[in-house]
Amino acid sequence: MKSNSDKNQSKLPWWVELLFVQIGLPDSWLSKYLKKKKQAANIINENKKYLAYSAVLIAGILYIYPIVKYTSSSASCIDKTTKYLKSNNINRTQNELDINSLAVGYCHGGSLPE
């Protein structure tokens, strides 16, 4: 039979049971943790709007960054390949558009003409 005091006490979370009862960490750490948790919850509740805007902004940056990186790398490759083709094709009669087209093709998986 359970006594009235056993019925009124709530069961401790498993991590509290493990860390503070079984292992024996200081009780002051638990009280500090619970105070910080409460403060963090209050801060989050007060600043939900700003946190949501920040999350959308960060998600947008993380989504766009690979596209910007790929475009930058591709532009660098095209620039270097165009310079290489211009330096090696002095005697050939190719206009600027043809050289740029060859550079774009090379940087996207093609091969250079010999």
Secondary structure, DSSP 8 states (H G I E B T S, - for coil): ---HHHHHS----HHHIIIIIII---HHHHHHHHHHHHHHHHHHHHTHHHHHHHHHHHHHHHHHHHHHHHHHHHHHHHHHHHHHHHHH-SSS---HHHHHHHHHHHHTT-----
